[in-house]
Amino acid sequence: MSATTPPIDGVDFVSLPTRDLAAAMKFYGETLGLPRSMYIEGKPFAEFETGNLTLSVIESERMGLGYAPTRNPLALRVDDVAAARTAYESSGVTFEGETLDTGVCHMAFFSDPDGNALMLHHRYAPREPQG
């Protein structure tokens, strides 16, 4: 490691806690349609791919960690928030409020069965440099 090169060069996965791994696997795999890339019977985790980041759903208490759902939403990128929201609503996903248009992106908020905050997200305008 040098003074100019940080040792961190990416993010491999994000963990989301669950108390019911079977229900979480059904939600992420079947309801959201994410491909499962890792699961070993009897182990307290499963991994799902989003295209650029792995979601590791973990039974945190079985791993010696505390359990607390993530309340800051994880933004799941989609091409069309309205279309994705409609499709997920028909699969039983309940959204919180209306779809938000920030002027640069659309966001629709929901949670997984454990209460982990998620959002559908689509940036439709380029980022503008800040200062």
C-alpha positions in Angstrom: 0.0 0.0 0.0 1.4 3.4 -0.9 0.3 6.9 0.2 -1.4 7.5 -3.1 -3.1 4.1 -3.6 -5.8 3.1 -1.2 -5.9 -0.6 -0.2 -9.7 -0.9 -1.0 -10.5 -1.3 -4.7 -14.1 -2.4 -4.6 -17.1 -3.9 -2.7 -17.6 -7.6 -3.0 -20.9 -8.0 -1.3 -23.4 -6.4 1.1 -25.0 -8.5 3.9 -28.7 -8.3 4.7 -29.8 -10.0 8.0 -32.6 -12.5 8.2 -34.2 -14.7 10.8 -35.8 -17.0 8.2 -33.4 -17.9 5.5 -35.9 -20.0 3.6 -38.3 -17.1 3.3 -35.5 -14.7 2.4 -34.3 -17.1 -0.3 -37.8 -17.3 -1.7 -38.2 -13.5 -1.7 -34.8 -12.6 -3.3 -34.8 -15.6 -5.7 -38.4 -16.0 -6.7 -40.2 -12.7 -5.9 -37.4 -10.4 -7.0 -36.0 -12.9 -9.6 -32.3 -12.6 -8.6 -30.1 -15.5 -9.5 -28.8 -17.4 -6.5 -25.0 -17.9 -6.8 -24.3 -19.6 -3.4 -26.1 -21.8 -1.0 -24.9 -24.8 1.0 -27.6 -26.8 2.9 -27.2 -26.1 6.6 -25.1 -23.0 6.2 -26.6 -19.7 7.6 -26.4 -17.7 4.3 -27.3 -17.5 0.6 -26.0 -15.2 -2.0 -27.8 -13.5 -4.9 -26.4 -11.6 -7.9 -27.6 -8.1 -8.9 -25.3 -7.6 -11.9 -22.7 -5.5 -10.1 -23.0 -6.5 -6.4 -23.7 -9.7 -4.5 -26.4 -9.6 -1.9 -25.5 -12.0 1.0 -28.5 -12.9 3.0 -27.3 -14.1 6.4 -28.9 -15.5 9.5 -26.9 -13.0 11.5 -27.7 -14.5 14.9 -26.5 -18.0 13.9 -23.2 -16.3 12.8 -22.8 -14.7 16.3 -23.8 -11.3 15.2 -26.8 -9.3 16.4 -29.9 -9.0 14.4 -31.1 -5.6 13.2 -32.8 -5.0 9.9 -31.1 -2.4 7.6 -33.2 0.7 7.6 -31.2 2.7 5.0 -32.5 1.5 1.7 -30.3 -0.5 -0.7 -30.9 0.9 -4.2 -31.6 -1.8 -6.7 -31.1 -0.4 -10.2 -33.8 -1.1 -12.8 -34.4 0.3 -16.3 -38.0 1.4 -15.5 -39.1 1.9 -11.9 -42.8 2.1 -12.8 -42.8 -1.1 -14.8 -40.7 -3.0 -12.2 -42.9 -1.7 -9.4 -46.1 -2.9 -11.1 -44.5 -6.3 -11.7 -43.4 -6.7 -8.1 -46.7 -5.4 -6.7 -48.4 -8.2 -8.7 -46.1 -10.6 -7.0 -47.2 -9.4 -3.5 -44.5 -6.8 -2.8 -45.9 -3.8 -0.8 -44.4 -0.4 -1.5 -44.2 2.5 0.9 -45.7 5.6 -0.6 -45.7 6.9 -4.1 -42.7 6.6 -6.5 -40.4 9.6 -5.8 -39.0 11.7 -8.7 -35.9 13.6 -7.4 -35.3 15.5 -10.6 -32.5 13.1 -11.5 -33.9 9.7 -10.6 -37.0 7.7 -9.7 -37.2 5.7 -6.5 -39.8 3.3 -5.1 -39.3 2.1 -1.5 -40.2 -1.3 -0.1 -38.8 -3.9 2.4 -38.0 -7.6 2.4 -39.8 -10.0 4.7 -37.3 -9.2 7.5 -37.8 -5.4 7.2 -34.6 -4.6 5.4 -35.2 -1.4 3.5 -34.8 -1.6 -0.3 -35.7 0.6 -3.2 -36.1 0.3 -6.9 -33.9 3.0 -8.5 -33.3 4.5 -12.0 -31.1 7.5 -12.7 -32.5 9.3 -15.8 -30.3 12.4 -15.7 -26.5 12.6 -15.6 -24.7 13.5 -12.4 -23.6 17.1 -12.3 -20.2 18.0 -10.9 -20.5 19.6 -7.5 -18.0 22.5 -7.1 
